[in-house]
């Protein structure tokens, strides 16, 4: 249940979540840069994999935020959320 929140408020919560994910990405990138000589190490591989997942999470959070915040605005040819064409 959304506890009486508007779609715009929920969209703003998704924006906040996206910012948190962005900070996690920045931290992981710093960790990866700190590895220097072990670019092919298991740790580097794991960090790169985590970054891939975080980038997908960030993209989805941003898309959902925009969709919710603009839900009631008139759109010519509204696209469906997650329509990867």
Secondary structure, DSSP 8 states (H G I E B T S, - for coil): --TT--HHHHHHHHHHHHHHHHHHHHHHHHHHHHHTT-TTSHHHHHHHHHHHHHHHHHHHHHHHHHHHHTTTS--TT---TT---
